Amino acid sequence: MEPRERSQPQLTHTVADGVATVVISNPAKRNAMTAGMWRALPDLLARLAADSAVRALLLTGEGATFCAGADISSLREPGEKPQALAVRAEEALAAFPKPTLAAVRGYCVGGGCQLAAACDLRFAEEGALFGVTPAKLGIVYPASTTRRLVSLVGPAAAKYLLFSGELIDTDRALRTGLVDEVLLAGELGKRTAEFTRIVASRSQLTQAAAKEFATGRTDRDAHWAEQARASGDPAEGIAAFLERRAPRFTWTV
């Protein structure tokens, strides 16, 4: 029997019930991101953002690992360096206009942790391990990426991760705010499917404004008030509540 051909490193995606699921797939290297995968992610996100059928995005890894970081072998390849590509991909994910959720199993390290941190929320299966590891390679972590990490876990926890490169478990990740929920083994898929369905059913107007306000912007209150008035979504939400039915929100990103 001929040996089974290994799948090529790639990003795959599906869209169902308002949720786009993006899967990091490079199982031969614990789903490490190659330069080509980093390069492909912003374009994929742009297409999904423009798809009116997409109301939320779920990012996960194939099999039992989320992402073990950048494919180290690609660091020595000619062309644009993976770190620059990783920052571009991370910023595209952080700027995605609809709610994003990382579903983490196994290793979430280096560039993988970078991607998870760029999502709005992170749910993890018990036993997952998180690490920020540039100190092991003598790499300077980008300023924007460092600020994002600090905003999630605080300065002291960010320094612990960056200075040591040590891996932390889900208990510590939950305490520091790096993850939002920890699920028992076998429960992550069910919980993330349930949660993304809930998010997809809610007001995109509320979510879009909240995402923008959470970045620290303080000059757009009038804009969002006008969007709410013109959309009719607040009136629909109140009417649906009083009539005990599901709301039919019409505002879209």
Summary of the structure (lengths in Angstrom):
residues: 253
radius of gyration: 19.1
end to end distance: 51.4
largest distance: 67.1
contacts: 792
relative contact order: 0.11
helix: 48%
strand: 17%
